[in-house]
Amino acid sequence: MLQWLTAAAMERGCDRLVLEVRVDNPVALGLYHSEGFRPDAWLTDYYEDGCAAWRMIKELAMTRAG
Protein backbone atom coordinates (compact mmCIF):
# COMPACT_ATOMS: atom_id res chain seq x y z
CA MET A 1 0.00 0.00 0.00
CA LEU A 2 2.84 2.43 0.78
CA GLN A 3 4.38 1.68 -2.60
CA TRP A 4 1.07 2.45 -4.31
CA LEU A 5 0.74 5.67 -2.30
CA THR A 6 4.27 6.69 -3.25
CA ALA A 7 3.62 6.06 -6.94
CA ALA A 8 0.29 7.93 -6.83
CA ALA A 9 1.89 10.90 -5.08
CA MET A 10 4.67 11.06 -7.64
CA GLU A 11 2.18 10.90 -10.52
CA ARG A 12 0.45 13.92 -9.01
CA GLY A 13 3.69 15.88 -8.74
CA CYS A 14 4.17 15.63 -4.97
CA ASP A 15 7.74 16.02 -3.79
CA ARG A 16 7.38 14.29 -0.41
CA LEU A 17 5.19 12.19 1.84
CA VAL A 18 4.77 13.17 5.49
CA LEU A 19 3.33 11.13 8.35
CA GLU A 20 3.30 10.99 12.12
CA VAL A 21 3.87 7.80 14.08
CA ARG A 22 3.84 7.00 17.79
CA VAL A 23 7.29 6.62 19.29
CA ASP A 24 6.12 3.50 21.14
CA ASN A 25 5.22 1.66 17.91
CA PRO A 26 8.46 -0.01 16.80
CA VAL A 27 6.73 -2.13 14.16
CA ALA A 28 5.33 0.93 12.36
CA LEU A 29 8.60 2.83 12.78
CA GLY A 30 10.50 -0.07 11.23
CA LEU A 31 8.06 -0.37 8.35
CA TYR A 32 8.20 3.32 7.50
CA HIS A 33 11.99 3.37 7.79
CA SER A 34 12.24 0.38 5.44
CA GLU A 35 10.07 2.27 2.93
CA GLY A 36 12.41 5.27 2.89
CA PHE A 37 10.86 7.53 5.54
CA ARG A 38 13.28 9.40 7.80
CA PRO A 39 12.59 11.13 11.15
CA ASP A 40 12.10 14.86 10.71
CA ALA A 41 10.74 16.18 14.01
CA TRP A 42 10.00 14.95 17.53
CA LEU A 43 6.45 15.92 18.49
CA THR A 44 6.08 16.04 22.28
CA ASP A 45 2.64 15.16 23.69
CA TYR A 46 1.31 14.67 20.16
CA TYR A 47 -1.35 12.11 21.06
CA GLU A 48 -4.24 12.58 23.46
CA ASP A 49 -2.68 10.14 25.95
CA GLY A 50 0.51 12.23 26.04
CA CYS A 51 2.59 9.93 23.86
CA ALA A 52 5.12 11.63 21.62
CA ALA A 53 5.36 11.06 17.89
CA TRP A 54 7.93 11.23 15.16
CA ARG A 55 7.07 13.22 12.08
CA MET A 56 8.62 11.24 9.24
CA ILE A 57 9.28 12.37 5.69
CA LYS A 58 9.96 10.51 2.48
CA GLU A 59 11.44 12.77 -0.18
CA LEU A 60 10.16 11.96 -3.65
CA ALA A 61 11.84 14.66 -5.75
CA MET A 62 15.08 12.68 -6.07
CA THR A 63 13.26 9.58 -7.32
CA ARG A 64 10.87 11.36 -9.67
CA ALA A 65 11.69 11.07 -13.36
CA GLY A 66 12.51 14.28 -15.19
Beta strands, then each sheet from edge to edge (+ up, - down):
strand 1: 16-22
strand 2: 38-43
strand 3: 53-59
sheet 1: 1+ 3- 2+
end
